[in-house]
């Protein structure tokens, strides 16, 4: 399998929902035109994550899209997913690269400029920088960055790694996108904002227009 490693500008992260399964969220997002989905099932067992991933991957491939597994390179390998997104306390990017190989996409979570530079040095393909603000979709949040935090980190990073893809994450809503783009951010990651009111298709299209305009 050849993976297109061009990083998407809109990252959709699945979350627990009373009416829509993780696989259902991902599949609807792909069909709405989203190219990049991260399967995040923090409270689930490995078997449950694998079950959902195996439902998603054929649809992702049919749409020339990407599925990343949150936290777990072992599940990414078992399911033939396109890569993994690593939290700050997960396997290192270096280890994951050795485990998954050069063709897989590996992203990492950062909260500071030092975090970002470390992930770049270790070979990450992109970095999720955040949180932008408080969010209920993730526990154990790092310190909130806010718009000023992004401005400071992005302005310093541009001097060192001008074109490296940094993805803003954490409680982002519609009115934030224009401000975040002004900081030089490459893209945004969204979870709850996409599934809200069970309008995945409408929300995907809205945020894609915002980030690409």
LUMFI-940594 format. One record per residue: x, y, z of N, C-alpha, C, O, CB in turn; residue in three letters. Coordinates in pm, whole numbers, padded with zeros to 5 digits, always signed. Each point is the difference from the previous one (the first is absolute). Last residue first. Glycine has a CB too. Example, Ala and Ser with C-alpha at 12.3 -4.5 7.8 and 13.67 -1.06 7.14 Angstrom:
2
+01285-00225+00708+00082+00119+00006-00077+00109+00073+00051+00111+00017+00067-00174-00232ser-00089-00509+00208-00089+00119+00000+00090+00120+00000+00104-00002+00066-00293-00115+00059ala
***
This chain:
213
-00980+02868+00274-00029+00129-00064+00115+00096+00015-00007+00114-00048-00235-00148+00091unk+00201-00419+00148+00060+00008-00134-00021+00134-00066+00060+00027-00104-00096-00268+00082unk-00141+00124+00458+00145-00019+00008+00067+00016-00136+00119+00032-00007-00154-00184+00200unk-00443+00193-00159+00065+00099+00087+00152-00014-00003+00071+00100-00012-00273-00101+00158unk-00068-00318-00373-00004+00131-00069+00075+00105+00081+00074+00081-00056-00295-00140-00048unk+00166-00361+00298+00093-00008-00112+00004+00132-00076+00107+00045-00041-00150-00292+00023unk-00267+00200+00367+00136+00022+00048+00105-00016-00109+00106+00063+00005-00181-00142+00217unk-00385+00005-00331+00017+00136+00052+00145+00025+00041+00058+00102-00037-00296-00103+00114unk+00109-00435-00214+00007+00092-00113+00023+00144+00045+00075+00074-00064-00226-00225-00063unk+00088-00179+00460+00123-00026-00077+00015+00102-00111+00105+00061-00015-00122-00307+00068unk-00385+00256+00189+00113+00055+00075+00133-00023-00071+00085+00088-00001-00213-00124+00211unk-00271-00151-00391-00005+00146-00005+00122+00062+00067+00059+00095-00051-00309-00105+00050unk+00202-00457+00032+00025+00041-00138+00004+00152-00013+00091+00056-00062-00203-00266-00018unk+00002+00013+00504+00139-00021-00039+00028+00054-00139+00100+00069-00021-00093-00271+00165unk-00375+00240+00226+00007+00060-00133+00142-00010-00055+00060+00101-00038-00249+00056+00097unk-00032-00256+00394-00005-00109-00098-00001+00052-00144-00068-00054-00086-00056-00084+00255unk+00186+00401+00242-00134-00003-00059-00013-00105-00110-00090+00007-00084+00068+00236+00140unk+00514-00184+00058-00106+00073+00067-00129+00000-00081+00001+00020-00121+00172+00122+00230unk+00278-00326-00222-00116-00088+00026-00118+00073+00064-00107-00058+00015+00267-00129+00010unk+00252+00420-00134-00046-00069-00120-00127-00080+00027-00092+00001-00082+00328-00012+00001unk-00001+00244+00428-00058+00098-00091-00054-00064-00128-00086+00057-00067+00244+00113+00160unk+00084-00426+00246-00139+00031+00032-00066+00096-00097-00120-00011-00025+00179-00029+00258unk+00398-00057-00348-00072-00120+00044-00147+00037+00019-00082-00021-00090+00289-00074+00203unk+00268+00295-00393-00128+00018+00066-00060-00134+00039+00016-00099-00070-00052+00309-00059unk+00513+00083-00064-00058-00129+00037-00124+00024+00083+00001+00083+00092+00225-00196-00098unk+00086+00412-00387-00069-00012+00128-00050-00142+00020-00027-00072-00096-00040+00314+00084unk+00498+00034-00282-00135-00056-00003-00058-00006+00140+00059+00049+00096+00001-00183-00298unk+00353+00369+00087-00023-00074-00125-00144-00049-00010-00061+00005-00107+00301-00074+00107unk-00052+00527+00259-00029-00141+00023-00031-00067-00134-00057+00062-00090-00030-00011+00323unk+00189+00425-00126+00083-00081-00087-00021-00148+00018+00077-00080-00053+00086+00261+00056unk-00398+00209+00200+00124-00035+00071+00096-00079-00088+00117-00018+00037-00246+00016+00175unk-00312+00130-00355+00089+00116+00001+00131-00029+00074+00099+00070-00021-00299+00078+00011unk-00157-00465-00001+00070+00006-00128+00099+00114-00005+00105-00010-00064-00304-00091-00044unk-00087+00061+00483+00106-00100+00000+00079+00001-00131+00122-00016+00001-00259-00125+00154unk-00242+00419-00118+00107+00047+00088+00117-00098-00001+00116+00041-00005-00285+00076+00149unk-00220-00242-00379+00067+00112-00067+00117+00053+00083+00106+00029-00054-00322+00032-00057unk-00059-00403+00300+00082-00047-00113+00076+00114-00066+00119-00013-00028-00283-00172-00009unk-00165+00192+00418+00144-00003+00028+00085-00017-00125+00118+00037-00001-00172-00132+00223unk-00440+00086-00192+00054+00136+00004+00150+00006+00026+00061+00106-00013-00283-00033+00092unk-00018-00499-00082-00003+00067-00130+00068+00136+00002+00078+00032-00090-00289-00152+00041unk+00381-00208+00423-00133+00020-00055+00011+00088-00125+00107+00051-00034-00213-00075+00264unk+00436-00311+00127-00012+00099-00107-00145+00005-00050-00063-00103-00021+00304+00064-00046unk+00003-00238+00427-00112+00089+00024-00024+00105-00105-00064+00102+00028+00107-00142+00205unk+00374-00237-00291-00046+00024+00136-00110+00102+00011+00027+00119+00017+00196-00177+00055unk+00199+00011-00449-00097-00092+00057-00045+00047+00138+00075+00065+00073+00029-00254-00203unk+00211+00295-00368-00058+00053+00123-00110-00093+00050-00078-00052-00080+00133+00289+00009unk+00393-00339-00242-00145-00008+00005-00049+00052+00136+00042-00051+00104-00042-00147-00264unk+00455+00228-00194-00046+00007+00138-00152+00008-00001-00059+00084-00067+00274+00030+00144unk+00210-00237-00445-00143+00007+00029-00034-00009+00148+00018-00104+00064-00054+00005-00286unk+00483+00315-00041-00042-00121+00070-00147+00012+00041-00041+00104+00052+00277-00141+00032unk+00072+00358-00328-00113-00068-00065-00049-00123+00075-00078-00077-00056+00166+00162-00156unk+00283+00211+00367-00105+00086-00055-00123-00077-00047-00112+00045+00021+00291+00112-00089unk+00211-00206+00422-00063-00102-00085-00123+00063-00066-00113-00024+00042+00196-00168+00107unk+00213+00470+00108+00076-00125+00001-00054-00103-00098+00077-00069-00067-00024+00113+00304unk-00255+00389-00169+00141+00028-00027+00078-00129-00018+00094-00006-00080-00111+00218+00212unk-00436-00225+00002+00012+00035-00141+00145+00026-00039+00041-00029-00113-00270+00125+00120unk+00092-00171+00449+00019-00122-00079+00024+00032-00147+00075-00071-00067-00221-00051+00228unk+00044+00468+00146+00134-00052+00024+00028-00122-00087+00111-00020-00049-00120+00106+00283unk-00419+00104-00250+00095+00100-00049+00143-00047+00018+00085+00025-00085-00249+00155+00139unk-00191-00448+00115+00007-00004-00146+00101+00101-00055+00069-00028-00098-00307-00046+00093unk+00150+00062+00476+00066-00123-00045+00017-00001-00151+00107-00035-00050-00205-00087+00244unk-00133+00490+00003+00138-00006+00047+00074-00122-00056+00112+00012-00049-00182+00107+00257unk-00394-00071-00299+00078+00104-00068+00148-00009+00039+00087+00007-00086-00290+00141+00081unk-00105-00429+00226+00026-00042-00138+00086+00102-00073+00093-00037-00073-00310-00087+00070unk+00075+00237+00434+00094-00111+00005+00036-00051-00138+00116-00029-00028-00209-00032+00249unk-00243+00389-00174+00134+00056+00021+00106-00108+00006+00112+00019-00048-00216+00171+00171unk-00358-00309-00156+00052+00054-00126+00140+00057+00017+00082-00011-00091-00316+00062+00021unk+00101-00442+00406-00067+00121-00046+00065+00055-00126+00102-00053-00046-00167+00104+00282unk+00174-00442+00091+00087+00091-00075-00070+00131-00036+00060+00107+00013+00058-00305-00104unk-00162-00181+00518-00070+00061-00113+00092+00101-00069+00065+00081+00067-00289-00113+00049unk+00405-00410+00162-00039+00140+00015-00061+00059-00128+00047-00028-00111+00134+00051+00280unk-00243-00541-00137+00118+00083+00023-00046+00145+00016-00117+00030-00025+00266-00188-00108unk-00478-00269+00245+00043+00102-00094+00131+00065+00042+00026+00020+00119-00264+00022-00177unk-00067-00453+00196+00141+00031+00028+00057+00099-00101+00101-00026-00064-00075-00200+00164unk-00451+00004-00297+00037+00014+00140+00148+00035+00011+00075-00014-00097-00255-00150+00164unk-00204+00250-00474+00128-00059+00039+00028+00028+00147-00017+00112+00048+00103-00085-00282unk-00479+00128+00006+00022-00125-00072+00133-00065+00033+00028-00110-00048-00169+00201-00133unk-00044+00343+00336-00046-00114+00079+00028-00133-00070-00022-00106+00059-00153+00251+00039unk+00442+00353-00110-00089-00088-00073-00036-00119+00088+00082-00050+00076+00018+00122-00295unk+00157+00466+00210-00049-00117+00073-00095-00080-00088-00081+00056-00073+00106+00066+00291unk+00312+00152-00501-00078+00037+00118-00044-00128+00069+00030-00110-00046-00109+00327-00060unk+00414-00247-00219-00034+00140-00023-00079+00056+00117+00029+00109+00050-00029-00150-00298unk+00349-00374+00321-00134+00036-00050-00018+00149-00019+00059+00082+00070-00146-00282+00044unk+00447-00023-00345-00116+00047+00075+00014-00030+00149+00107-00043+00045-00248+00012-00248unk+00325-00118-00330+00041+00095+00104-00123+00053+00073-00092+00054-00061+00297+00010-00074unk-00019-00487-00202-00122+00058+00052+00034+00087+00120+00041-00052+00104-00178-00144-00186unk+00446+00029-00362-00014+00017+00145-00136+00063+00030-00039+00098-00062+00289-00073+00090unk+00021-00348-00442-00073+00121+00035-00008+00006+00152+00030-00098+00069-00165+00094-00286unk+00404-00320+00021-00047+00056-00126-00080+00127+00019-00007+00085-00089+00004-00314-00004unk+00424+00017+00405-00145+00008-00014-00036+00063-00135+00074+00084-00052-00100-00065+00302unk+00483-00118-00043-00054-00049-00127-00151-00001-00012-00053-00072-00085+00252-00061+00075unk+00136+00299+00356-00017-00146+00006-00070-00057-00123-00015-00121-00012+00006+00141+00259unk+00080+00452-00192+00133-00065+00001-00013-00152-00005+00083-00068-00060+00010+00263+00189unk-00486+00062-00079+00056+00016-00135+00133-00074-00011+00026-00071-00097-00140+00294+00073unk-00084-00205+00446-00075-00089-00089+00052+00008-00143+00010-00101-00069-00211+00127+00215unk+00384+00269+00174+00038-00137+00031-00070-00099-00094+00062-00094-00048-00026+00159+00288unk-00153+00391-00261+00133-00022-00058+00048-00143+00026+00065-00060-00086-00012+00303+00119unk-00464-00110+00161-00009-00003-00146+00135-00034-00062+00010-00086-00087-00197+00256+00095unk+00165-00102+00460-00068-00123-00041+00000-00015-00151+00031-00107-00054-00175+00120+00258unk+00302+00389-00030+00097-00108+00021-00060-00135-00037+00068-00085-00059+00040+00218+00244unk-00384+00247-00192+00092+00001-00112+00101-00114+00013+00036-00064-00099-00064+00313+00077unk-00429-00342+00267+00102+00105+00004+00085-00004-00127-00005-00097-00076+00009+00086+00328unk-00353-00301-00173-00057+00112+00075+00094+00120+00004-00042+00110+00035-00086-00274+00102unk+00006-00334-00445+00093+00096+00058-00076+00111+00071-00114+00031-00032+00282-00082-00147unk-00209-00484-00081-00063+00108+00074+00106+00089+00065+00097-00049+00057-00299-00096-00016unk+00228-00175-00513+00019+00007+00144-00065+00122+00060-00027+00098-00070+00240-00222+00043unk-00194-00249-00441-00016+00133+00055+00018-00004+00150-00010-00106+00062-00144+00168-00248unk+00250-00375-00288+00012+00009+00146-00009+00146+00041+00080+00084-00041+00062-00293+00050unk-00230-00166-00452-00008+00139+00048+00006-00002+00153-00073-00075+00065-00064+00148-00268unk+00357-00453-00151-00111+00038+00088+00008+00148+00039+00109+00058+00007-00118-00294+00078unk+00348+00007-00345-00119+00031-00080-00117+00046+00086-00091+00066-00051+00168-00232-00116unk+00360+00012+00335+00004+00135-00056-00129+00039-00072-00029+00119-00013+00273-00145-00010unk-00244-00337+00437+00067+00020-00126-00019+00140-00057-00081+00079+00049+00052-00319-00092unk-00110+00001+00477-00096+00008-00110+00065+00018-00137-00061-00034-00102-00098+00129+00264unk+00421-00132+00250-00102-00104+00007-00088-00003-00124-00031-00107-00052+00033+00129+00299unk+00328+00314-00184+00069-00128-00014-00101-00114-00009+00019-00096-00075+00179+00186+00202unk-00366+00333-00036+00051-00004-00137+00072-00133-00026-00017-00060-00106+00040+00312+00107unk-00171-00164+00436-00113-00028-00088+00044-00008-00146-00051-00082-00075-00100+00198+00237unk+00470+00010+00163-00038-00141+00015-00114-00037-00096+00003-00106-00062+00068+00115+00303unk+00056+00443-00231+00112-00081-00049-00033-00149+00007+00023-00073-00096+00137+00250+00170unk-00459+00137+00114-00006+00000-00146+00108-00088-00058-00023-00071-00098-00072+00302+00101unk-00071-00356+00487+00065+00112-00067-00014-00012-00152-00022-00109-00053+00186+00129+00245unk-00534-00211+00162+00126-00039-00063+00062+00120-00072-00073+00084-00054-00013-00321+00025unk-00245+00423+00371-00003-00125-00077+00140-00038-00047+00099+00063+00037-00334-00011-00110unk+00072+00356+00313+00044-00111+00086-00003-00135-00071+00011-00104+00065-00094+00232+00129unk-00051+00288-00402+00129+00031+00062+00054-00114+00086+00120-00009+00026-00186+00249-00028unk-00256-00366-00410-00005+00097+00108+00135+00017+00065+00095-00072-00032-00333+00013+00070unk+00121-00104-00559+00056-00033+00130-00017+00115+00099+00032+00115-00030+00132-00265-00082unk-00382-00080-00371+00025+00128+00067+00039-00029+00144-00074-00067+00072-00090+00191-00223unk+00193-00422-00343-00033+00013+00142+00022+00144+00044+00087+00070-00051-00024-00311+00093unk-00159-00071-00538+00098+00055+00092-00057+00015+00139-00100-00061+00036+00208+00179-00225unk-00331-00320-00190+00100+00078-00073+00105+00063+00091+00100+00054-00047-00272-00008-00122unk-00091-00533+00247-00034+00142-00006+00117+00077-00061+00109-00054-00019-00262+00032+00222unk+00089-00469-00106+00047+00058-00125-00052+00143-00018-00026+00045-00111+00035-00275+00010unk-00056-00075+00490-00115+00032-00084+00038+00054-00138-00087+00024-00083-00037+00022+00291unk+00452-00166+00131-00093-00114-00010-00113+00025-00099-00045-00092-00068+00100+00034+00303unk+00255+00409-00127+00063-00106-00079-00096-00117-00023-00010-00052-00111+00233+00119+00205unk-00366+00286+00181+00019+00051-00136+00059-00108-00090-00042-00017-00114+00073+00249+00204unk-00065-00320+00368-00129-00013-00067+00010+00051-00144-00061-00058-00090-00058+00086+00311unk+00500+00022+00040-00027-00143-00016-00133-00023-00072-00010-00086-00087+00142+00038+00295unk+00013+00488-00079+00059-00050-00123-00027-00147-00025-00006-00044-00115+00181+00214+00143unk-00439+00216+00272+00043-00141+00001+00056-00048-00135-00077-00037-00088-00095-00004+00262unk-00023+00505-00041+00083-00055+00110+00070-00133-00028+00108-00023+00054-00262+00138+00092unk-00249+00038-00467+00050+00080+00111+00080-00087+00097-00048-00104+00044-00148+00260-00068unk+00128-00220-00519-00041-00054+00130+00060+00086+00109+00120+00030-00003-00137-00265-00091unk-00121+00356-00442+00104-00015+00100-00061-00057+00128-00115+00031+00033+00246+00161-00132unk-00259-00149-00459-00044-00033+00136+00122-00018+00088+00086-00084-00027-00296-00027-00059unk+00077+00356-00429+00093-00046+00103-00076-00036+00128-00090+00072+00043+00271+00072-00141unk-00309-00131-00474+00005+00076+00125+00087-00072+00103+00048-00111-00024-00277+00206-00023unk+00021-00187-00416+00139+00049-00001+00026+00088+00122+00061+00106-00009-00058-00114-00242unk-00405-00255+00165-00005+00145-00017+00139+00064-00004+00013+00122+00009-00234-00123+00107unk+00159-00466-00049-00084+00027-00116-00008+00149-00031-00023+00039-00114-00110-00243+00168unk+00359+00055+00337+00076-00033-00122-00080+00032-00126+00056+00047-00099+00064-00227+00225unk-00336+00231+00291+00109+00097-00015+00077-00024-00129+00026+00094-00075-00007-00078+00324unk-00341-00329-00135-00063+00124-00046+00105+00109-00018-00005+00077-00096-00210-00140+00213unk+00354-00353+00064-00040-00015-00141-00064+00126-00057+00020+00033-00117-00053-00275+00159unk+00154+00246+00427+00113+00003-00094-00042-00023-00145+00050+00072-00087+00093-00153+00272unk-00443+00062+00218+00030+00130-00059+00097-00008-00117-00018+00068-00100-00023+00032+00322unk-00093-00475+00054-00118+00049-00073+00033+00126-00081-00057+00024-00106-00091-00122+00285unk+00472-00088+00108-00017-00088-00116-00126+00034-00080-00009-00034-00118+00129-00145+00243unk-00024+00409+00284+00098+00034-00104-00021-00083-00127+00010+00052-00111+00153+00011+00290unk-00422-00158+00211-00041+00123-00066+00094+00035-00116-00046+00039-00107-00052+00041+00324unk+00212-00455+00043-00130-00024-00067-00047+00125-00075-00044-00010-00114-00015-00157+00293unk+00443+00199+00096+00028-00075-00124-00129-00022-00079-00002+00016-00122+00198-00130+00234unk-00235+00303+00313+00061+00095-00094+00027-00067-00134-00026+00058-00105+00130+00066+00297unk-00264-00393+00157-00103+00093-00044+00054+00100-00101-00067+00033-00098-00047-00059+00319unk+00414-00275-00015-00089-00070-00092-00109+00092-00054-00035-00007-00118+00080-00206+00242unk+00249+00376+00211+00068-00015-00128-00090-00069-00102-00001+00040-00117+00221-00051+00237unk-00477+00277+00256+00100-00106-00002+00066-00006-00137-00050+00057-00097-00080-00188+00270unk-00081+00600+00030-00034-00129-00061+00114-00101+00011+00115+00037+00021-00265+00085-00178unk+00116+00364+00281-00049-00090+00105-00023-00142-00052-00042-00087+00076-00064+00282+00035unk+00264+00172-00396+00085-00005+00119-00042-00107+00100+00085-00060+00066-00043+00302-00099unk-00078-00134-00487-00091-00073+00088+00073-00027+00131+00044-00112+00026-00166+00004-00223unk+00172+00365-00315+00041+00017+00139-00107-00061+00092-00110+00054+00014+00240+00157-00073unk+00053-00162-00483-00089-00081+00083+00050+00006+00144+00105-00056+00034-00161-00099-00229unk+00105+00502-00242+00072-00069+00107-00102-00074+00087-00094+00060+00051+00281+00116-00051unk-00166+00036-00538-00073-00036+00121+00094-00070+00098+00081-00085-00039-00296+00065-00092unk+00180+00308-00377+00090-00034+00111-00080-00025+00127-00064+00091+00052+00247+00047-00156unk-00355+00021-00330+00104-00094-00041+00076-00060+00118+00075-00095-00018-00054+00225-00193unk-00544+00081+00088+00114+00009+00091+00103-00105-00038-00035-00116-00022-00112+00205+00208unk-00296-00032-00396+00117+00064-00060+00119+00018+00091+00102+00053-00043-00260+00059-00100unk-00281-00344+00203-00025+00145-00010+00119+00076-00056-00007+00121-00020-00148-00141+00214unk+00173-00445-00105-00097+00018-00108-00036+00147-00019-00044+00039-00108-00046-00267+00156unk+00378+00105+00310+00064-00026-00129-00096+00030-00115+00037+00063-00099+00108-00239+00206unk-00322+00204+00327+00095+00109-00027+00069-00019-00135+00012+00095-00077+00024-00068+00324unk-00321-00367-00085-00078+00116-00044+00092+00118-00034-00026+00075-00094-00167-00151+00236unk+00393-00304+00040-00050-00030-00134-00082+00117-00054+00013+00036-00117-00017-00280+00174unk+00165+00267+00389+00110+00006-00098-00052-00019-00142+00039+00073-00092+00118-00160+00266unk-00463+00040+00187+00048+00138-00011+00104+00012-00111-00009+00089-00085-00035-00054+00330unk-00108-00466-00134-00102+00077-00070+00040+00145-00020-00025+00058-00106-00145-00209+00201unk+00446-00129+00164+00008-00035-00143-00102+00079-00081+00030+00048-00109+00049-00278+00170unk-00095+00279+00402+00123+00060-00052+00014-00029-00150+00035+00088-00078+00074-00113+00304unk-00607+00028-00051+00123-00072+00034+00121+00074-00055-00014+00088-00085-00112-00306+00084unk-00353+00433+00150+00082-00030-00118+00128-00070+00044+00074+00053+00083-00168+00147-00207unk-00251-00045+00435-00076-00050-00114+00085-00048-00116-00047-00077-00083-00129+00231+00151unk+00341+00035+00358-00109-00089+00039-00068-00066-00119-00054-00110+00013+00021+00252+00185unk+00557+00003-00170-00128+00064-00033-00111-00101+00026+00013-00117-00034+00096+00268-00140unk+00473-00050+00218-00117-00075+00045-00128+00079-00026-00008+00119+00031+00148-00233+00144unk+00264+00213-00504-00021+00008+00145-00124-00081+00036-00081-00034-00087+00190+00263+00098unk+00293-00107-00442-00125-00059+00048-00008+00009+00152+00102+00007+00069-00106-00164-00267unk+00258+00489-00148+00030-00098+00105-00132-00055+00053-00084+00076+00050+00301+00043+00013unk-00010+00157-00527-00117-00033+00081+00037-00112+00097+00050-00105-00041-00207+00175-00145unk+00425+00330-00114+00011-00130+00066-00125-00020+00085-00028+00079+00090+00283-00068-00088unk-00074+00315-00432-00108-00022+00097+00012-00142+00053-00016-00097-00074-00137+00263-00044unk+00470-00026-00187-00015+00125+00076-00114-00008+00100-00005+00079+00095+00096+00045-00290unk+00252-00531-00008-00128+00068-00016-00006+00126+00085+00067+00009+00103-00176-00229-00152unk+00561-00016-00163-00078+00016+00122-00128+00079-00026+00003+00106-00063+00209-00114+00197unk+00087-00335-00443-00033+00142+00004-00097+00021+00117-00107-00060+00004+00141+00087-00257unk+00148-00457+00105+00037+00063+00126-00018+00152+00000+00050+00069+00089+00111-00254-00056unk-00355-00287-00274+00026+00138-00036+00025+00078+00129-00092+00022+00079-00053-00039-00288unk+00223-00522+00114-00069+00100+00078+00041+00140-00047+00118+00031-00011-00129-00188+00209unk-00012-00387-00387+00071+00127-00007-00082+00106+00072-00119+00018-00029+00228-00083-00191unk-00078-00501+00252-00084+00120+00000+00088+00124+00000+00087+00016+00086-00270-00139+00036unk
***
